[in-house]
Amino acid sequence: KVENLNLLREAMHKALVEQGLFPREAQAMLDTWNAAYFQQPGTRIFFLVPQEWLDFHLPLKFSVPVDLVRVLVGRIDLVF
């Protein structure tokens, strides 16, 4: 079980970095979620929300130019 958890965290870390986060940012997100996402019993589905969806449904406007990376991870808890 611990091995599977480590593989999941590694895969999620890689995916977050591929989306544009710095490695330490990705690690911080995973650490923040540790208790709720990885230590509680249950079956979950995690997914990355496409940037196009974020830009359309959750637009951000700035008064100055910015270099912005937004990564939203969705989570679905399956109840049997």
Helices and strands as residue ranges (DSSP letters): H 2-18, H 23-33, I 34-38, E 43-48, H 51-57, E 73-78
